[in-house]
Amino acid sequence: MRTDVIAFAQYGTPDVLEPAATDVPDPGPGQVRIRVRATGVNPLDLKLRSGAMAAFMPLELPHVPGLELAGTIEATGPGVRHLVPGAAVFGLASHTYAALALADAGKLALIPQGMDFPQAAALPVAAEAAWRALEELGLCAGQTLLIHGAAGGVGTLAVQFALARGARVIGTASATDLSHVTDLGAAATTYGTGLAERVRGLAPGGVDKILDTSGADVLGDSVELTGNPGRVLTLADPVAAQAHGVRFSPGGGADDRTADALTTVSALHDKARLTQRIHQVLPLAQAAEAHRTVEAGHLNGKIILTP
Ligand SMILES: NC(=O)c1ccc[n+]([C@@H]2O[C@H](COP(=O)([O-])OP(=O)(O)OC[C@H]3O[C@@H](n4cnc5c(N)ncnc54)[C@H](OP(=O)(O)O)[C@@H]3O)[C@@H](O)[C@H]2O)c1
């Protein structure tokens, strides 16, 4: 079956993103074919498109970007029993800048009642990464967690998951985003010069664990604040992680936490306690514009594309 997509045939600026058409095979064992209603734009989409990741994750070109979606199931492959055609689902997949996409049924969940497609598409990547990071940090009730980049897509969910575990949370954000972080229930401070002192002021008893979602050269300060690189984890800074003896969690492997993450966001939504901001919803044809906006930074939430 043919589908309209946005693809790039060479690495480069957002201008390499162009409309195209590709084949979507019939779903294989454990797979489903989805009519995509919304897909989220993630920083990794930009790193892959620019070629910045080409040495670690070489792509077969042309490549259709996109890692998360919300939509309705059109067809199911052999062995898929819990999802049926017509069901509205959200989750992780590949090549989601498309009208139709294939996904593993195990990386999908039913969209909870009252959540629309753009809201649902803003959650899977960030929720999986946030959940995995807190698991790998071993965050427990009563501990104090510092999150660098607490107002971002991943940070916003990490704050909520950590508070739900009974941790105390301090989040760093730009000045305009401090109220977003405090509205979530965390203490907040601006990032930049003097950060370690400000954090000590907010947590005189010390910080137990630190999660870096910013990738902004914060690991040295983080090791100093916890006194132990084993209490720090980054999702965004693999090179500095090696230099500081800090764990980098790349995702995409056997440690995948999609099922737990989707269950958790659904439960928070059902209790009316879930927040994930959306900066903008754009037609899929404006994917290049979306990438330029993400590259410019300082967004108030995720950008969602709708085919
Ligand atoms: N390893 C994995 O499995 C995995 C999974 C998902 C995402 N990631 C990575 O995690 C990172 C965050 O993803 P995201 O979707 O949350 O991106 P995002 O929504 O752009 O969030 C990044 C946040 O960091 C803030 N920030 C910028 N400079 C900072 C600094 N010096 N200190 C503290 N915060 C700072 C930004 O604030 P302002 O814009 O206001 O400056 C923004 O709120 C990306 O690098 C992404 O590739 C990794």
The ligand as a Gaussian input file, in Angstrom:
#p B3LYP/6-31G(d) Opt

LIG

0 1
 N       18.542000       8.965000      25.379000
 C       17.229000       8.869000      25.186000
 O       16.641000       7.806000      25.264000
 C       16.443000      10.105000      24.859000
 C       15.055000      10.063000      24.700000
 C       14.363000      11.261000      24.480000
 C       15.066000      12.458000      24.389000
 N       16.414000      12.443000      24.504000
 C       17.198000      13.688000      24.447000
 O       16.886000      14.418000      25.613000
 C       16.977000      15.809000      25.319000
 C       15.680000      16.507000      25.751000
 O       14.620000      16.096000      24.921000
 P       13.250000      16.900000      24.991000
 O       12.331000      16.290000      24.023000
 O       12.830000      17.069000      26.406000
 O       13.744000      18.334000      24.425000
 P       13.166000      19.775000      24.747000
 O       11.682000      19.682000      24.873000
 O       13.766000      20.678000      23.733000
 O       13.714000      20.131000      26.199000
 C       15.012000      20.549000      26.474000
 C       14.919000      21.553000      27.618000
 O       16.238000      21.874000      28.085000
 C       16.230000      23.241000      28.439000
 N       17.597000      23.740000      28.505000
 C       18.343000      24.298000      27.544000
 N       19.558000      24.625000      28.036000
 C       19.555000      24.237000      29.332000
 C       20.507000      24.291000      30.383000
 N       21.721000      24.848000      30.217000
 N       20.181000      23.781000      31.598000
 C       18.960000      23.231000      31.801000
 N       18.004000      23.168000      30.850000
 C       18.317000      23.661000      29.629000
 C       15.382000      23.886000      27.372000
 O       14.895000      25.118000      27.835000
 P       14.845000      26.433000      26.898000
 O       14.481000      25.940000      25.524000
 O       13.827000      27.298000      27.497000
 O       16.222000      27.001000      26.943000
 C       14.250000      22.855000      27.197000
 O       13.180000      23.133000      28.075000
 C       17.302000      15.928000      23.829000
 O       18.697000      16.069000      23.673000
 C       16.865000      14.583000      23.279000
 O       17.553000      14.210000      22.094000
 C       17.117000      11.309000      24.731000

